């Protein structure tokens, strides 16, 4: 009887040893997971809503990009402030007047309410398409975003509440602080920044800068350098809205 116990224990020990050995061998031969540098590229657009060149960059250039796989590597941020000025009492003065301040605030509300970049970009693009001077003159600034809310089947109440409650202004002032703290300071809009590097007058080549900055794999198809790949080519003509002499003078005046 005792010999049977010894025999069973020996067999059990041998099987256990084989199981552990096989398990160890299995762990040892498994390939290590491939680690890819897939950190997204930061693309920030500092803009003001009624600058025609900002409008063109959003409606034409960025609109092309959001339809491509380049979005898979992009951390896109929209900062609606532009060349606006904050006075000591937190009054905001915008380069293109009260309508621009109003729409800048509406954009800030939309970005806050719809944090998904694809959703708020779609809304903002629509507003920009409805915000040319002739349309604003005919329909008013409020009608532009309400029409887009209707087209996109989004309730306008949340946006209206954001604006009326003063929350929108606070959001806009935060964007103002972010813009004022740019290093180097912005000189005009659109002011396009890739990974904290401003593209200056070459902002129309932003796709090339984004692709060059991305170190992960696989490379997006939109980064293909073949001449037939139009997304890689320079986008719109590089023009911009500089600060008007009146805005420059206001910045120089001492605040009460």
C-alpha positions as CSV (number, residue, x, y, z in Angstrom):
1,X,0.0,0.0,0.0
2,X,2.8,2.3,1.0
3,X,4.6,1.6,-2.3
4,X,1.5,2.6,-4.3
5,X,1.4,5.9,-2.5
6,X,5.0,6.6,-3.2
7,X,4.5,5.6,-6.9
8,X,1.4,7.8,-7.3
9,X,3.2,10.7,-5.6
10,X,6.2,10.2,-8.0
11,X,3.9,10.2,-11.0
12,X,2.1,13.3,-9.8
13,X,5.3,15.1,-9.1
14,X,6.6,14.2,-12.6
15,X,3.5,15.4,-14.3
16,X,3.5,18.6,-12.2
17,X,7.1,19.2,-13.2
18,X,6.3,18.6,-16.9
19,X,3.3,21.0,-16.7
20,X,5.4,23.8,-15.1
21,X,8.2,23.2,-17.5
22,X,5.9,23.4,-20.5
23,X,4.2,26.5,-19.1
24,X,7.6,28.1,-18.6
25,X,8.7,27.2,-22.0
26,X,5.5,28.5,-23.5
27,X,5.9,31.8,-21.8
28,X,9.6,32.0,-22.8
29,X,8.9,31.5,-26.5
30,X,6.0,33.9,-26.9
31,X,7.1,36.9,-28.9
32,X,7.0,40.3,-27.1
33,X,4.2,42.5,-28.2
34,X,5.3,45.1,-30.8
35,X,5.3,48.6,-29.3
36,X,4.6,51.3,-31.8
37,X,5.1,55.0,-31.4
38,X,1.5,56.0,-32.1
39,X,1.5,59.3,-30.3
40,X,-0.8,61.7,-32.2
41,X,0.3,64.9,-33.8
42,X,-1.1,68.0,-32.2
43,X,-2.7,70.4,-34.8
44,X,-4.1,73.6,-33.3
45,X,-5.9,76.3,-35.3
46,X,-6.1,79.7,-33.7
47,X,-8.8,81.6,-35.6
48,X,-11.6,84.2,-35.6
49,X,-15.0,83.4,-37.0
50,X,-15.3,86.3,-39.5
51,X,-11.8,86.3,-41.0
52,X,-12.3,85.1,-44.6
53,X,-9.0,83.3,-44.6
54,X,-9.9,81.4,-41.4
55,X,-13.2,80.5,-43.0
56,X,-11.5,79.2,-46.1
57,X,-9.0,77.2,-44.0
58,X,-11.8,75.5,-42.1
59,X,-14.3,75.1,-45.0
60,X,-11.8,74.0,-47.6
61,X,-8.5,72.8,-46.1
62,X,-9.6,71.1,-42.8
63,X,-12.7,69.8,-44.4
64,X,-10.6,67.8,-46.9
65,X,-8.5,66.4,-44.1
66,X,-11.3,65.2,-41.9
67,X,-12.4,62.9,-44.7
68,X,-9.1,61.1,-44.8
69,X,-7.3,58.7,-42.5
70,X,-5.0,61.5,-41.4
71,X,-7.5,62.1,-38.6
72,X,-6.4,58.8,-37.0
73,X,-3.1,60.5,-36.1
74,X,-4.4,64.0,-35.4
75,X,-5.2,65.7,-32.1
76,X,-7.1,68.6,-33.6
77,X,-7.9,71.7,-31.5
78,X,-9.9,74.7,-32.6
79,X,-9.3,77.9,-30.6
80,X,-11.8,80.7,-31.5
81,X,-10.3,84.0,-30.4
82,X,-8.0,85.3,-33.1
83,X,-7.0,89.0,-32.9
84,X,-9.6,89.8,-30.2
85,X,-8.7,92.0,-27.2
86,X,-9.6,91.5,-23.6
87,X,-9.9,94.7,-21.6
88,X,-9.4,95.0,-17.9
89,X,-13.1,94.6,-17.1
90,X,-13.2,91.5,-19.3
91,X,-14.9,93.3,-22.1
92,X,-14.0,91.6,-25.4
93,X,-13.4,93.6,-28.5
94,X,-13.2,91.6,-31.8
95,X,-11.6,92.7,-35.0
96,X,-14.7,92.2,-37.1
97,X,-17.1,93.7,-34.6
98,X,-19.8,92.4,-32.4
99,X,-21.0,89.7,-34.7
100,X,-17.6,88.1,-34.6
101,X,-17.5,88.2,-30.8
102,X,-21.0,86.6,-30.8
103,X,-20.0,83.9,-33.2
104,X,-16.6,83.3,-31.4
105,X,-18.7,82.7,-28.2
106,X,-21.1,80.4,-30.0
107,X,-18.1,78.4,-31.4
108,X,-16.7,78.1,-27.9
109,X,-20.0,76.8,-26.6
110,X,-20.3,74.2,-29.4
111,X,-16.8,72.9,-28.7
112,X,-17.7,72.6,-25.0
113,X,-21.1,70.9,-25.6
114,X,-19.8,68.6,-28.4
115,X,-16.3,67.6,-27.2
116,X,-15.9,65.0,-30.0
117,X,-13.8,66.8,-32.6
118,X,-15.6,65.3,-35.6
119,X,-19.0,66.5,-34.2
120,X,-18.0,70.0,-33.3
121,X,-16.0,70.5,-36.5
122,X,-19.0,69.5,-38.6
123,X,-21.1,72.1,-36.8
124,X,-18.4,74.8,-37.0
125,X,-17.8,74.2,-40.7
126,X,-21.5,74.6,-41.3
127,X,-21.6,77.9,-39.4
128,X,-18.6,79.2,-41.3
129,X,-20.3,78.4,-44.6
130,X,-23.2,80.5,-43.4
131,X,-21.1,83.4,-42.1
132,X,-19.9,85.3,-45.1
133,X,-20.6,89.0,-44.9
134,X,-23.5,89.0,-47.4
135,X,-25.2,86.2,-45.5
136,X,-24.6,87.8,-42.1
137,X,-25.9,91.1,-43.5
138,X,-29.1,89.5,-44.8
139,X,-29.9,87.0,-42.1
140,X,-27.9,88.0,-39.0
141,X,-25.3,86.1,-37.0
142,X,-27.8,84.2,-34.9
143,X,-29.5,82.7,-37.9
144,X,-26.3,81.2,-39.2
145,X,-25.8,78.8,-36.3
146,X,-29.5,78.1,-35.8
147,X,-29.8,77.0,-39.4
148,X,-26.9,74.6,-38.9
149,X,-28.4,73.3,-35.7
150,X,-31.6,72.6,-37.7
151,X,-29.7,70.9,-40.5
152,X,-27.7,68.8,-38.2
153,X,-30.7,68.0,-36.1
154,X,-29.2,69.4,-32.9
155,X,-31.2,71.2,-30.3
156,X,-30.3,74.9,-30.2
157,X,-31.4,75.2,-26.5
158,X,-28.1,74.0,-25.0
159,X,-26.1,76.5,-27.1
160,X,-28.5,79.3,-26.4
161,X,-28.3,78.5,-22.7
162,X,-24.5,78.4,-22.8
163,X,-24.4,81.9,-24.4
164,X,-27.2,83.5,-22.3
165,X,-25.8,82.2,-19.0
166,X,-22.4,83.7,-19.5
167,X,-20.7,80.3,-19.7
168,X,-19.8,80.9,-23.3
169,X,-18.0,84.2,-22.4
170,X,-16.0,82.4,-19.8
171,X,-15.0,79.7,-22.3
172,X,-14.1,82.4,-24.8
173,X,-11.9,84.2,-22.3
174,X,-10.1,80.9,-21.6
175,X,-9.4,80.7,-25.3
176,X,-8.2,84.3,-25.1
177,X,-5.7,83.4,-22.4
178,X,-4.5,80.4,-24.4
179,X,-4.0,82.6,-27.5
180,X,-2.3,85.4,-25.5
181,X,0.2,82.8,-24.0
182,X,1.4,81.6,-27.4
183,X,5.2,81.5,-27.6
184,X,6.1,83.0,-30.0
185,X,3.0,85.3,-30.0
186,X,0.7,85.0,-32.9
187,X,1.0,87.7,-35.6
188,X,-2.2,87.0,-37.5
189,X,-4.9,84.4,-38.2
190,X,-5.2,81.7,-39.2
191,X,-2.3,80.8,-36.9
192,X,-1.6,77.1,-37.4
193,X,0.6,75.2,-34.9
194,X,1.9,71.6,-35.3
195,X,3.3,70.1,-32.1
196,X,3.8,73.6,-30.6
197,X,5.7,74.8,-33.7
198,X,3.9,77.7,-35.6
199,X,3.8,77.2,-39.4
200,X,3.7,81.0,-40.0
201,X,3.1,81.9,-43.6
202,X,3.5,78.3,-44.7
203,X,0.3,77.1,-43.0
204,X,-1.1,75.9,-46.3
205,X,1.5,73.0,-46.1
206,X,0.2,71.8,-42.8
207,X,-0.5,68.3,-44.0
208,X,3.2,67.8,-44.9
209,X,4.2,69.1,-41.5
210,X,1.8,66.7,-39.8
211,X,3.0,63.7,-41.8
212,X,6.6,64.6,-41.1
213,X,6.0,64.9,-37.4
214,X,4.2,61.5,-37.1
215,X,6.6,58.7,-36.0
216,X,4.2,55.8,-35.7
217,X,3.2,53.0,-38.0
218,X,1.5,52.5,-40.3
219,X,1.7,55.8,-42.1
220,X,-1.7,57.2,-43.1
221,X,-2.5,57.0,-46.8
222,X,-3.1,60.7,-46.8
223,X,0.6,61.2,-46.2
224,X,1.5,59.6,-49.6
225,X,4.0,61.9,-51.4
226,X,2.9,60.8,-54.9
227,X,2.1,63.9,-57.0
228,X,-1.4,62.6,-57.8
229,X,-2.2,62.7,-54.1
230,X,-3.8,66.1,-53.9
231,X,-4.3,66.0,-50.1
232,X,-0.5,66.2,-49.8
233,X,-0.2,69.3,-52.0
234,X,-0.3,72.8,-50.7
235,X,-3.8,73.7,-49.8
236,X,-5.3,77.2,-50.2
237,X,-3.5,80.3,-50.9
238,X,-1.8,81.6,-47.8
239,X,-3.4,84.8,-46.8
240,X,-4.3,86.0,-43.3
241,X,-6.0,88.6,-41.2
242,X,-3.4,90.8,-39.4
243,X,-4.4,93.0,-36.5
244,X,-5.9,96.2,-37.7
245,X,-4.0,99.5,-36.8
246,X,-6.9,100.3,-34.4
247,X,-6.6,96.9,-32.6
248,X,-2.8,97.4,-32.3
249,X,-3.4,100.9,-30.9
250,X,-5.9,99.6,-28.3
251,X,-3.4,97.0,-27.1
252,X,-0.9,99.8,-26.5
253,X,-3.3,102.0,-24.5
254,X,-3.0,101.6,-20.7
255,X,-5.9,99.7,-19.2
256,X,-7.9,101.5,-16.5
